[in-house]
Amino acid sequence: MIMEVSEKKYIGFYRNKRRQKYLDEQHRNDGDVSYDALNSDEFNGEEILIAELPDVCDTLVHQQLLDKLRKTVDALPEDEKALIVAHFYDEVPQTELAERYGVSQQAISKKIAKIRAKLKKFLEN
């Protein structure tokens, strides 16, 4: 459709068009990438801009709980502390711990359960 426009609008339109062409050429020369160019039916280019960062508050609360747990484990008697460290930190199976201590696996399981209950009680206070 042909429309009558003023000379000022005509010049402004082509000036903007030349400017956009110049900018596109500069972006190509500089190696700039448009994330819109990455869009496809299966993928949205903007998705790569979204960083999956953990919530700062959750991270701080988790760190505080870990610190409190470390202090609580350190406050345990040496035999209980050694058992907890061996099982949970060093990942020694209960059967192997039972052989080390010369007791049944059930006895180790019960002892670990008692220590865990003790730790839970300390952490809740």
N, C-alpha and C positions, 0 to 999 in steps of 0.2 A: 504494500500500500504506500503510495506516495503522499507525503505530508509536507506542507510548507512550513519551514522553520526559519528563524532569523539567522543571519550570517554569524552572529556571536555564538549561538548554540551549535551551529554547524562546525565552526572552528573548535569550540570546546570539546565536542564529541570526538573529533579526529585527534585532537591533542591528547585526550585521555586514552584513546586507542593506541597511539604511538607510545605513550608512556608505559602502558601495560605491556606492549610488545618489548620495549626496552628492558623493563623489569624482569620479564620472563627470560629474556636472553641473558641477563646478568645472573639470574638464578641458575640457569643451565651452566654457564661458564664457571660459577663458584661451586658447583656440585651440590647445590641445595636440593633437598627432596621435599616434595609436598606429601604429607601424610594422606591427603585425599587421593593421590595417585596410587596409593596402595590398596584402596578400596576394591573389593570384589564381591561376588555374591556370598561367599563364605567368610570373608574377613573384612573387618572395619579397621582402617589404618589408624584411627584414633585410639584403638584398644591398646596399642603398644605404648602409648603415653601414660596409661594409668599404672601407677606403681602400687603394688600390693604391699604396703608397709604395715607393720603391726601397730596396733593402737598403743600410744605412749603410756597411757594410764594402766593398761593391762600389763605391759612390760614392767612398769615400776612395781605394781602389786606382786607380780610373779617374782621379781628380784628380791623384794622384801620378804616374801614367804620362804624363798630359798635361803636367804641369810638367817632367818629365824630358825629354819630347819637345821642348818649347819650348827648353829649355836646350841640347839637342843640336843643334837646327836653328840656334840662335844661334851655336853653335861652328863651324858650317860656313864654308868660304870664301865670300866675298860673291857670287861668280858662281853657286855651287851653291845658296846660300841664296835668291837672287833667283829661280832657276828653280823650286825647290820651292814657294816662297811663291806665285809666279804660277800654277803648275799646281794645287796642292792647296788653297790658301787663297782665291785669287782666281778659281779655276776656269777658267783660260784653257786652251783645248784645245791639244793637242800640235801640231796643224797650224798654229795661229796663232803658237805659240812658235817653230816651225821658221822661219816667215817673218820673225819678229823677229830671230832669231839668224843667218839666212841659211844654214841647213843643212836637211837632209831631216828629215821627221817621224820616220824610223827612228833617226836620230842622236839626236834629242831623247829618244825612247823609251829608247834604250840608256843615255843619260846619266842619265835619271831612275831607271832600274833600278839603276845603279851607286850613285847617291846613296842610294836606299832601302836597298840592301844595307849601305852604310856606316852609315846611321842605325840599322838593325837591330842591327848589330854593337856600336855604342855603347850601345844600350839594353839589350842582353843582358849587358853588363859592369857 
